[in-house]
Amino acid sequence: MAQCAFCAIVAGEAPAAIVAETDEAIAFLDVRPVSEGHTLVAAKRHAARLADLPAGDGTAMFALGHRLARAARDGALAADGVNLVVNDGRAAFQTVDHVHLHVIPRFAGDKRAVLGRFLRRRPRRSDGAASLLRAALPD
């Protein structure tokens, strides 16, 4: 298997704005966010699809996503809501063949802007949201 982009991040061979990490999962800012603080949570062990993901790795991935969702709402980022999304397979818009959870902070009135960003995703401008999320992560 050729090494995937997320496996390279897990191995420390590719740059990423790491937000949090556990033994089983890693969270980093999306390079083309649809909102400030848009974070990806990936299982450290490679699995291309949900069907390939061991249950324990999925549990760890969602537990870290839950903590990040709380941090997005309760911390300085002050999100009004959060979308948790898994795209499983190309038909579901999965673009990296490594299971991951999108944690997308949402803000009142951002519906039109977020929909537009889904269509025209651009590289993120800074990693400031990573430090805001790290600071607000609950134990």
Order of alpha helices (4+ residues) and beta strands (2+ residues): alpha-beta-beta-beta-alpha-beta-beta-alpha-alpha
